[in-house]
Amino acid sequence: MKTKLISGIVILFLVLSCDSSFEDLNYNYNNVNTDEAAHPSLLLRGTMLADIAINNSHLQRIAGMWTGQYRGEIALYLGLYNYDISSSESDSAWTYLYNGMLKQFSEINKYYAINGMDDQGQLITGICEVLEAHAVGTATSIWGDIPYYEAVNPDISDPAFDKQSDIYKALQKKLDTAIDRLTKLKNKLSVLQEKLPLAQDIFFAGDIDKWLKTANTLKARYYLQTREYAEARSAALKGISVNAESMKFTPPIKVGTTASADTGTENLLHRFMVGTRIGFLSVTNTFCRKLLDTQANFPTISRRNAKTNESARRNHLNAGVISGTSTKTIINGETKPMDLVTYQENLLILAEAGARTVSFDEGLLQLNKVRVFLASTDSFDKRTTTSLTETEEVLPIENTKLYTAYVAADFAGAGMENLDSKLSPVRALLREIIEERYVTGFGTFMPWNDARRLRKSEPDIAVPIPLNNATATQHPERFIISQDEINSNSNAPKGLTIYSPTELNE
């Protein structure tokens, strides 16, 4: 594994000045060398942008195609849609993780080891620990075993690949360390009645409480992925508790303009669809859109019922028409925030883990909190029909009628969420929670992670995602690690395919 120090200043300059999305930027590997001491605050923003690219760009789009949320229409994306993929598709995300993040964190730690750590240093280090857990957690979930303990060590050219289960355990410890560090800092600052703003923090501007909530929700996410449901609930109870605490990246608009195209920092999905790859990707006739359609159009799979009107959410996934194509749609607006760790995810963890480990009533209580949020103006854009090419229903005037509360009878035999009476009430509730996770997680890895977690062991509640073509016989289980790593690291695993389950899902 070859890693080089990337200047946070150079990353930021390129991100804010280029004409294309920051996921396509070219790093200047030679601007700063490892003998120079860049202040950690100058590196922080670059690591955050790399984290966004890992979680919301090329590999996420592929996972979305493999879970019925997008369609690949032409060229490369048509092949990817049909499971024709090479290891080189992982190269950019691999570089973001190891060069764009882990190497930078190593330099930040080195700086504080030499110069000592003040309060700002404690804050930056705690944030970096949370960011590391976020990025590495995504990486091990999609690739399985990866280098971690020996990664970016300059004395080890061929780092070992660590077991996926061991990495999850290490990330829980990493998050515990971050929580302890940030809690001590918060208590110290409250005594002094001071705040510690951090302009380089593009997510929370140094808000310690929000980073603490994010860390706990990440703990809950990883416990859910490892099927430790009681622990997931315990962590989520301390996690993100209001929408304003959600970790999202909101693309900035340049001062004096109404659009962000000239900054290179638009919503990544939007930029992909209106940039050089117009028409490569769409939501036309996807399983997800059919799931959100009416019972009349798709009676066997529609999730609509007397208490759930998904017309607003379905319209939300169509932001408009791409100029020059007439039939392809833009999925997101250019300044739509990109979800990373959110309030609704935390609620859905509480709902699933509560139903599994506490009671039906607890799961239902948390699911109904999700539905209150969905009916609010904070949930998603409730777009009208005027900009759409497909026929849509007129949206209800009263937003509260989009998602009204469920009651226990809805999940009993012959209830609207258990019409065939094949499931017990708690299993019917879990099925609805997982389905809600599928549509709420649009644009993230959540649907793919859930599909791999549940379809073998709990097919009764897993979302029945169809295969993308008639000749396919199985769903992909992982991405193959970067071809660059295969070429340079003798410890890289051999013989894996996208159909080889990761350790957690064997």
C-alpha positions as CSV (number, residue, x, y, z in Angstrom):
1,M,0.0,0.0,0.0
2,K,1.5,3.3,-1.1
3,T,0.2,6.4,0.7
4,K,1.3,10.0,0.3
5,L,0.4,13.1,2.3
6,I,-2.2,15.2,0.6
7,S,-2.4,18.9,1.5
8,G,-5.7,19.9,3.0
9,I,-5.2,23.3,1.6
10,V,-4.7,22.0,-1.9
11,I,-7.8,19.7,-1.6
12,L,-9.9,22.6,-0.4
13,F,-8.6,24.9,-3.2
14,L,-9.4,22.4,-5.9
15,V,-12.8,21.6,-4.4
16,L,-13.9,25.2,-4.3
17,S,-12.5,26.3,-7.6
18,C,-13.0,23.4,-10.1
19,D,-15.8,23.1,-12.6
20,S,-16.5,19.4,-11.9
21,S,-17.6,17.6,-8.8
22,F,-15.0,17.2,-6.0
23,E,-15.3,13.4,-6.3
24,D,-13.4,13.8,-9.6
25,L,-10.7,16.1,-8.4
26,N,-7.0,15.3,-9.0
27,Y,-5.0,15.4,-5.9
28,N,-1.6,17.1,-5.9
29,Y,0.5,14.5,-4.2
30,N,3.7,16.5,-4.3
31,N,2.6,19.9,-2.9
32,V,3.4,19.0,0.8
33,N,5.9,16.4,1.9
34,T,5.9,14.4,5.1
35,D,8.6,16.5,6.7
36,E,6.4,19.6,6.7
37,A,4.0,20.2,9.6
38,A,0.6,21.4,8.4
39,H,-1.7,22.5,11.2
40,P,-4.5,19.9,11.6
41,S,-7.1,22.5,11.0
42,L,-5.8,22.9,7.5
43,L,-6.2,19.1,6.9
44,L,-9.6,18.6,8.5
45,R,-11.9,19.9,5.7
46,G,-10.1,17.8,3.1
47,T,-10.8,14.6,5.1
48,M,-14.4,15.6,5.4
49,L,-14.8,16.0,1.7
50,A,-13.1,12.6,1.2
51,D,-15.6,11.1,3.6
52,I,-18.5,12.5,1.6
53,A,-17.0,11.0,-1.6
54,I,-16.6,7.6,0.0
55,N,-20.2,7.5,1.2
56,N,-22.1,9.3,-1.6
57,S,-20.4,8.9,-4.9
58,H,-19.5,6.2,-7.4
59,L,-19.7,3.0,-5.3
60,Q,-23.0,4.2,-3.7
61,R,-24.5,4.7,-7.1
62,I,-23.5,1.1,-8.0
63,A,-25.0,-0.2,-4.7
64,G,-28.1,1.8,-5.5
65,M,-28.4,0.1,-8.9
66,W,-28.0,-3.3,-7.3
67,T,-30.8,-2.6,-4.8
68,G,-33.4,-1.4,-7.3
69,Q,-33.1,2.3,-6.5
70,Y,-31.4,3.5,-9.7
71,R,-31.2,2.1,-13.3
72,G,-28.0,2.1,-15.4
73,E,-29.1,3.2,-18.8
74,I,-26.1,3.4,-21.1
75,A,-22.3,2.8,-21.5
76,L,-20.4,2.0,-18.3
77,Y,-23.5,2.2,-16.0
78,L,-25.5,-0.2,-18.1
79,G,-22.8,-2.8,-17.6
80,L,-22.6,-2.0,-13.9
81,Y,-26.3,-2.3,-13.6
82,N,-26.0,-5.8,-15.0
83,Y,-23.3,-6.8,-12.5
84,D,-20.4,-6.4,-15.0
85,I,-17.8,-4.7,-12.8
86,S,-14.1,-4.8,-12.3
87,S,-11.9,-4.1,-9.3
88,S,-10.8,-0.8,-10.8
89,E,-14.2,0.7,-10.0
90,S,-13.0,0.7,-6.3
91,D,-9.8,2.6,-7.0
92,S,-11.1,6.1,-6.3
93,A,-12.9,5.3,-3.1
94,W,-9.9,3.3,-1.9
95,T,-7.7,6.3,-2.5
96,Y,-10.1,8.6,-0.6
97,L,-10.0,6.3,2.4
98,Y,-6.3,5.6,2.7
99,N,-4.7,8.7,1.2
100,G,-7.5,11.2,1.7
101,M,-8.4,10.3,5.2
102,L,-6.3,7.7,7.1
103,K,-3.0,9.2,6.0
104,Q,-4.2,12.7,7.0
105,F,-5.3,11.5,10.4
106,S,-1.9,10.0,10.9
107,E,-0.3,13.4,10.1
108,I,-2.7,15.1,12.5
109,N,-1.8,12.7,15.3
110,K,1.9,13.2,14.5
111,Y,1.5,17.0,14.8
112,Y,-0.1,16.8,18.2
113,A,2.4,14.3,19.4
114,I,5.2,16.8,18.6
115,N,3.4,20.1,19.6
116,G,1.1,19.0,22.4
117,M,-2.7,19.1,22.3
118,D,-4.8,22.1,23.4
119,D,-8.6,22.3,23.6
120,Q,-8.9,22.8,19.8
121,G,-6.6,19.8,19.4
122,Q,-8.9,17.7,21.5
123,L,-11.9,18.8,19.4
124,I,-10.2,18.1,16.1
125,T,-8.9,14.8,17.3
126,G,-12.3,13.7,18.5
127,I,-13.9,14.8,15.2
128,C,-11.2,12.9,13.3
129,E,-11.9,9.7,15.4
130,V,-15.6,9.9,14.5
131,L,-14.8,10.6,10.8
132,E,-12.4,7.6,10.7
133,A,-15.1,5.3,12.2
134,H,-17.6,6.6,9.7
135,A,-15.4,6.0,6.7
136,V,-13.8,2.7,7.8
137,G,-17.2,1.4,8.8
138,T,-18.5,2.0,5.3
139,A,-15.4,0.5,3.8
140,T,-15.5,-2.7,5.7
141,S,-19.2,-3.1,5.1
142,I,-18.8,-2.9,1.4
143,W,-15.4,-4.6,0.9
144,G,-15.2,-7.0,3.9
145,D,-11.7,-7.5,5.1
146,I,-9.4,-4.5,4.5
147,P,-6.1,-3.2,5.8
148,Y,-6.7,-1.2,9.0
149,Y,-4.3,-1.8,11.9
150,E,-1.2,-1.7,9.7
151,A,-2.7,0.7,7.1
152,V,-0.7,3.9,6.2
153,N,2.3,2.7,8.4
154,P,5.3,4.0,6.4
155,D,7.4,1.0,7.6
156,I,4.9,-1.6,6.2
157,S,4.6,-1.7,2.5
158,D,2.2,-4.7,2.4
159,P,-0.2,-4.3,5.3
160,A,-2.2,-7.2,6.5
161,F,-5.9,-7.5,5.7
162,D,-7.9,-7.5,9.0
163,K,-11.0,-9.5,9.5
164,Q,-14.3,-7.6,9.1
165,S,-15.5,-8.6,12.5
166,D,-12.3,-7.4,14.2
167,I,-12.6,-4.1,12.4
168,Y,-16.1,-3.5,13.7
169,K,-14.9,-4.2,17.2
170,A,-12.0,-1.7,16.7
171,L,-14.5,0.9,15.4
172,Q,-16.6,0.6,18.5
173,K,-13.5,1.2,20.6
174,K,-12.6,4.1,18.4
175,L,-16.0,5.7,18.9
176,D,-15.8,5.1,22.6
177,T,-12.5,6.9,22.7
178,A,-14.0,9.8,20.7
179,I,-17.0,10.0,23.0
180,D,-14.9,10.0,26.1
181,R,-12.6,12.7,24.6
182,L,-15.4,15.0,23.5
183,T,-17.4,14.5,26.7
184,K,-14.4,15.6,28.8
185,L,-13.9,18.6,26.5
186,K,-17.6,19.5,26.7
187,N,-17.5,19.4,30.5
188,K,-14.4,21.5,30.7
189,L,-15.8,24.1,28.4
190,S,-19.1,24.3,30.2
191,V,-17.3,25.0,33.4
192,L,-15.4,27.9,31.7
193,Q,-18.6,29.0,30.0
194,E,-16.8,29.0,26.6
195,K,-17.5,27.6,23.2
196,L,-15.0,26.3,20.7
197,P,-16.2,27.1,17.2
198,L,-14.3,25.5,14.3
199,A,-14.9,27.1,10.9
200,Q,-13.1,24.2,9.1
201,D,-15.8,21.8,10.3
202,I,-18.3,21.8,7.4
203,F,-20.8,19.6,9.2
204,F,-21.3,21.1,12.7
205,A,-18.9,24.1,13.0
206,G,-17.3,22.5,16.1
207,D,-20.6,21.7,17.9
208,I,-19.5,19.1,20.4
209,D,-23.0,17.9,21.2
210,K,-23.7,17.1,17.6
211,W,-20.5,15.2,17.2
212,L,-21.3,13.2,20.3
213,K,-24.8,12.3,19.0
214,T,-23.3,11.3,15.6
215,A,-20.8,9.0,17.3
216,N,-23.5,7.3,19.2
217,T,-25.7,6.8,16.1
218,L,-22.6,5.3,14.3
219,K,-22.2,2.9,17.2
220,A,-25.8,2.0,16.8
221,R,-25.4,1.5,13.0
222,Y,-22.5,-0.8,13.4
223,Y,-24.2,-2.8,16.2
224,L,-27.2,-3.2,13.9
225,Q,-24.9,-4.4,11.1
226,T,-23.3,-7.0,13.4
227,R,-26.8,-8.1,14.6
228,E,-26.1,-7.0,18.2
229,Y,-29.6,-5.5,18.6
230,A,-29.7,-4.7,22.3
231,E,-26.4,-2.8,22.0
232,A,-27.7,-1.0,18.9
233,R,-30.7,0.2,20.9
234,S,-28.6,1.3,23.8
235,A,-26.4,3.4,21.6
236,A,-29.2,4.8,19.6
237,L,-30.9,6.1,22.8
238,K,-27.9,8.4,23.1
239,G,-27.8,9.2,19.4
240,I,-29.2,11.9,17.1
241,S,-32.5,13.1,18.7
242,V,-33.7,15.9,16.3
243,N,-33.3,16.5,12.6
244,A,-31.0,19.5,13.2
245,E,-28.4,17.2,14.6
246,S,-28.2,15.1,11.4
247,M,-24.8,14.8,9.8
248,K,-25.4,16.0,6.2
249,F,-23.3,17.8,3.6
250,T,-25.2,20.8,2.2
251,P,-23.5,22.0,-1.0
252,P,-22.7,25.7,-0.6
253,I,-23.9,28.4,-3.0
254,K,-21.4,30.9,-4.0
255,V,-22.1,34.4,-2.7
256,G,-24.1,36.5,-5.2
257,T,-25.3,33.5,-7.2
258,T,-28.4,31.3,-7.2
259,A,-26.6,28.1,-8.2
260,S,-23.5,26.2,-7.1
261,A,-22.4,24.8,-10.5
262,D,-19.3,27.1,-10.5
263,T,-18.1,25.9,-7.1
264,G,-17.8,22.2,-8.0
265,T,-19.6,21.2,-4.8
266,E,-23.1,20.4,-5.9
267,N,-25.0,17.4,-4.6
268,L,-22.9,14.6,-6.1
269,L,-25.8,12.6,-7.6
270,H,-27.1,15.7,-9.2
271,R,-23.7,16.7,-10.6
272,F,-23.2,13.2,-12.0
273,M,-26.6,13.3,-13.8
274,V,-26.2,16.7,-15.4
275,G,-22.4,16.6,-16.1
276,T,-20.5,14.6,-18.7
277,R,-22.5,11.5,-18.0
278,I,-26.0,12.7,-18.8
279,G,-28.4,9.8,-19.3
280,F,-26.1,7.2,-17.7
281,L,-28.4,6.8,-14.7
282,S,-32.2,7.2,-14.0
283,V,-35.0,6.2,-11.7
284,T,-37.3,5.1,-14.5
285,N,-39.2,1.9,-13.7
286,T,-37.0,1.0,-10.7
287,F,-38.3,-1.3,-8.0
288,C,-38.1,1.6,-5.5
289,R,-40.3,3.9,-7.6
290,K,-42.8,1.0,-8.1
291,L,-42.8,0.5,-4.3
292,L,-43.8,4.1,-3.9
293,D,-46.4,4.0,-6.6
294,T,-50.1,3.4,-6.2
295,Q,-51.8,0.1,-5.3
296,A,-53.7,0.4,-8.6
297,N,-50.5,0.4,-10.6
298,F,-48.5,-2.1,-8.6
299,P,-50.8,-4.0,-6.3
300,T,-48.3,-6.7,-5.3
301,I,-45.5,-4.5,-4.2
302,S,-46.8,-1.0,-3.5
303,R,-46.3,0.2,0.1
304,R,-49.2,2.6,0.0
305,N,-52.3,2.0,2.1
306,A,-55.0,4.1,3.8
307,K,-52.4,5.6,6.2
308,T,-49.5,6.0,3.8
309,N,-49.5,8.2,0.7
310,E,-46.1,8.1,-0.9
311,S,-46.8,10.6,-3.8
312,A,-44.7,13.3,-2.1
313,R,-41.7,11.1,-1.6
314,R,-42.0,9.6,-5.1
315,N,-42.1,13.1,-6.6
316,H,-39.1,14.0,-4.4
317,L,-37.0,11.4,-6.2
318,N,-37.6,13.2,-9.5
319,A,-36.1,16.7,-9.3
320,G,-36.7,17.5,-12.9
321,V,-35.9,16.7,-16.5
322,I,-32.3,16.7,-17.9
323,S,-32.1,19.1,-20.7
324,G,-31.7,17.4,-24.1
325,T,-32.9,13.9,-23.0
326,S,-36.7,14.4,-22.5
327,T,-37.1,11.0,-20.9
328,K,-34.3,10.9,-18.2
329,T,-34.9,12.5,-14.9
330,I,-32.6,14.3,-12.4
331,I,-32.8,12.5,-9.1
332,N,-31.6,15.3,-6.7
333,G,-31.5,19.0,-6.9
334,E,-28.0,20.6,-7.0
335,T,-28.1,21.9,-3.4
336,K,-30.0,19.0,-1.9
337,P,-28.2,17.9,1.3
338,M,-26.5,14.6,1.2
339,D,-27.4,12.3,4.0
340,L,-24.5,10.7,6.0
341,V,-25.8,10.0,9.6
342,T,-29.3,11.2,10.2
343,Y,-32.1,11.5,12.7
344,Q,-34.4,9.3,10.7
345,E,-31.8,6.5,10.6
346,N,-31.4,6.7,14.4
347,L,-35.2,6.5,14.8
348,L,-35.3,3.4,12.6
349,I,-32.6,1.7,14.5
350,L,-34.6,2.4,17.7
351,A,-37.7,1.0,15.9
352,E,-36.0,-2.2,14.7
353,A,-33.9,-2.9,17.8
354,G,-36.9,-2.0,20.0
355,A,-39.2,-4.4,18.3
356,R,-36.5,-7.2,18.4
357,T,-35.4,-6.7,22.0
358,V,-38.1,-4.9,24.0
359,S,-41.6,-5.3,22.6
360,F,-43.9,-4.8,19.7
361,D,-45.2,-1.6,21.4
362,E,-41.7,-0.1,21.6
363,G,-41.0,-0.8,17.9
364,L,-44.4,0.7,16.9
365,L,-43.8,3.8,19.1
366,Q,-40.5,4.5,17.3
367,L,-41.8,3.8,13.8
368,N,-44.6,6.3,14.4
369,K,-42.0,8.9,15.4
370,V,-40.5,8.3,12.0
371,R,-43.9,8.9,10.4
372,V,-44.3,12.1,12.3
373,F,-41.0,13.3,10.9
374,L,-41.9,12.2,7.4
375,A,-45.1,14.3,7.5
376,S,-43.1,17.3,8.6
377,T,-41.6,20.0,6.3
378,D,-38.1,18.8,7.4
379,S,-38.4,15.4,5.8
380,F,-38.0,16.0,2.1
381,D,-39.1,18.3,-0.7
382,K,-42.7,17.8,-1.6
383,R,-42.4,18.5,-5.2
384,T,-45.4,19.4,-7.5
385,T,-46.2,17.6,-10.7
386,T,-45.4,20.5,-13.0
387,S,-41.7,19.7,-13.6
388,L,-42.2,15.9,-14.1
389,T,-42.4,13.9,-17.3
390,E,-44.2,11.0,-15.6
391,T,-47.8,11.1,-14.5
392,E,-48.1,11.7,-10.7
393,E,-50.9,12.3,-8.3
394,V,-51.6,15.7,-7.0
395,L,-50.1,16.0,-3.5
396,P,-52.4,16.1,-0.5
397,I,-53.1,19.5,0.9
398,E,-52.7,18.4,4.4
399,N,-49.2,17.0,4.9
400,T,-50.3,15.1,8.0
401,K,-52.3,12.8,5.8
402,L,-49.2,11.6,4.1
403,Y,-48.2,9.4,7.0
404,T,-50.7,8.8,9.8
405,A,-49.9,6.8,12.8
406,Y,-50.2,3.0,12.8
407,V,-51.9,1.1,15.5
408,A,-51.4,-2.5,16.7
409,A,-54.4,-3.8,14.7
410,D,-52.7,-2.8,11.5
411,F,-50.1,-5.5,12.0
412,A,-52.4,-8.2,13.3
413,G,-53.7,-10.9,11.0
414,A,-55.7,-9.4,8.1
415,G,-54.5,-5.9,9.1
416,M,-53.4,-3.4,6.4
417,E,-49.7,-4.3,7.1
418,N,-50.4,-8.1,7.3
419,L,-53.2,-8.8,4.8
420,D,-52.2,-12.4,4.2
421,S,-51.9,-13.1,7.9
422,K,-48.7,-15.0,7.3
423,L,-46.6,-13.2,9.9
424,S,-46.9,-12.6,13.6
425,P,-47.6,-8.9,14.5
426,V,-44.0,-8.3,15.5
427,R,-42.6,-9.8,12.3
428,A,-45.1,-7.8,10.2
429,L,-44.0,-4.7,12.1
430,L,-40.3,-5.5,11.4
431,R,-41.1,-6.0,7.7
432,E,-42.6,-2.5,7.6
433,I,-39.6,-1.0,9.5
434,I,-37.1,-2.6,7.1
435,E,-39.1,-1.4,4.1
436,E,-39.1,2.1,5.6
437,R,-35.3,1.8,6.0
438,Y,-35.1,0.9,2.3
439,V,-36.9,4.0,1.1
440,T,-35.6,6.4,3.7
441,G,-32.0,5.2,3.0
442,F,-32.3,6.2,-0.7
443,G,-28.9,7.7,-1.7
444,T,-27.0,5.8,1.0
445,F,-25.6,2.3,1.6
446,M,-28.3,1.5,4.1
447,P,-30.6,-0.5,1.6
448,W,-27.7,-2.6,0.4
449,N,-26.4,-3.3,3.9
450,D,-29.9,-4.3,5.0
451,A,-30.4,-6.5,2.0
452,R,-27.2,-8.5,2.7
453,R,-27.9,-8.6,6.4
454,L,-31.4,-10.0,6.1
455,R,-32.2,-11.8,2.8
456,K,-30.6,-15.1,3.7
457,S,-31.4,-15.3,7.5
458,E,-34.7,-13.4,7.6
459,P,-36.3,-13.5,4.1
460,D,-39.8,-13.0,5.6
461,I,-39.0,-9.4,6.5
462,A,-36.3,-8.5,3.9
463,V,-37.3,-6.2,1.0
464,P,-37.8,-8.5,-2.0
465,I,-35.4,-6.7,-4.3
466,P,-35.5,-8.2,-7.8
467,L,-32.5,-9.1,-9.9
468,N,-31.7,-6.7,-12.7
469,N,-31.8,-9.2,-15.6
470,A,-33.3,-12.5,-16.4
471,T,-29.9,-14.3,-16.6
472,A,-28.7,-13.3,-13.2
473,T,-29.2,-15.9,-10.4
474,Q,-27.8,-14.1,-7.3
475,H,-27.3,-10.7,-5.8
476,P,-23.9,-9.1,-5.4
477,E,-22.5,-9.4,-1.8
478,R,-19.5,-7.1,-1.9
479,F,-17.3,-4.8,-4.0
480,I,-13.9,-6.1,-4.9
481,I,-11.0,-4.2,-3.4
482,S,-9.1,-1.7,-5.5
483,Q,-7.1,-3.0,-8.4
484,D,-4.3,-0.7,-7.3
485,E,-4.1,-2.5,-3.9
486,I,-4.2,-5.9,-5.6
487,N,-1.3,-4.8,-7.7
488,S,0.8,-3.4,-4.9
489,N,0.0,-5.5,-1.8
490,S,1.0,-9.2,-1.7
491,N,-1.5,-9.7,1.2
492,A,-4.5,-8.8,-1.0
493,P,-7.0,-11.6,-1.1
494,K,-7.3,-13.7,-4.3
495,G,-10.3,-15.3,-6.0
496,L,-13.0,-13.1,-4.6
497,T,-16.0,-12.1,-6.7
498,I,-18.9,-9.7,-6.1
499,Y,-20.9,-12.8,-5.2
500,S,-18.5,-13.8,-2.3
501,P,-20.3,-12.9,1.0
502,T,-18.4,-10.9,3.5
503,E,-17.7,-12.4,6.9
504,L,-20.8,-10.9,8.5
505,N,-23.1,-12.2,5.9
506,E,-21.8,-15.7,5.2
